[in-house]
Amino acid sequence: MNVKKIQLHAKAMGIKNYSRLKKTELIWAIQEAEGHDPCYTKIPHCGQMDCCWREDCQEIANH
């Protein structure tokens, strides 16, 4: 997902200063707002198969 789409998602969720955050920070803020741990790119070989960030996350986390 590109940064513009992530920013729109963050804006819709009411996340403040979303336009100043980097992609990873945006995703962490969204994860926290949804009640999840901000784990994007932090867990190699993650078992959360239904996560909408999984494909991008695991590509980064496993390199």
C-alpha positions as CSV (number, residue, x, y, z in Angstrom):
1,M,0.0,0.0,0.0
2,N,1.4,3.4,-0.9
3,V,1.9,6.2,1.6
4,K,-1.0,8.3,0.2
5,K,-3.5,5.5,0.8
6,I,-2.1,5.0,4.3
7,Q,-2.4,8.7,5.0
8,L,-6.0,8.7,3.9
9,H,-6.7,5.7,6.2
10,A,-5.0,7.5,9.1
11,K,-6.9,10.7,8.5
12,A,-10.2,8.8,8.4
13,M,-9.3,7.3,11.8
14,G,-8.6,10.7,13.3
15,I,-4.8,10.2,13.7
16,K,-3.2,13.5,14.4
17,N,-0.2,14.8,12.4
18,Y,-0.6,11.9,9.9
19,S,0.9,14.0,7.1
20,R,4.2,14.4,9.1
21,L,4.7,10.7,9.8
22,K,6.8,8.3,7.8
23,K,5.1,5.1,6.3
24,T,6.2,2.9,9.2
25,E,5.1,5.4,11.8
26,L,1.7,5.8,10.1
27,I,1.2,2.1,10.2
28,W,2.2,1.9,13.9
29,A,-0.3,4.7,14.7
30,I,-3.0,2.9,12.8
31,Q,-2.2,-0.4,14.5
32,E,-2.4,1.3,17.9
33,A,-5.7,3.1,17.1
34,E,-7.2,-0.3,16.1
35,G,-6.1,-1.7,19.5
36,H,-3.2,-3.8,18.2
37,D,0.5,-3.8,19.1
38,P,2.5,-1.6,16.8
39,C,4.5,-4.5,15.4
40,Y,4.9,-3.6,11.7
41,T,8.3,-4.8,10.5
42,K,9.3,-5.9,14.0
43,I,8.5,-9.6,13.9
44,P,10.2,-11.8,11.3
45,H,8.2,-14.8,10.3
46,C,5.0,-13.4,11.9
47,G,2.1,-15.8,12.2
48,Q,-0.7,-13.2,11.8
49,M,-2.0,-14.4,8.4
50,D,-5.0,-12.0,8.3
51,C,-3.1,-8.8,8.9
52,C,-3.6,-6.2,6.1
53,W,0.1,-5.1,6.4
54,R,1.5,-8.7,6.3
55,E,2.9,-8.9,2.8
56,D,4.8,-5.6,2.9
57,C,5.8,-6.1,6.6
58,Q,7.3,-9.5,6.1
59,E,9.2,-8.5,3.0
60,I,10.9,-5.8,5.1
61,A,11.2,-7.8,8.4
62,N,12.8,-10.8,6.8
63,H,15.6,-8.9,5.1
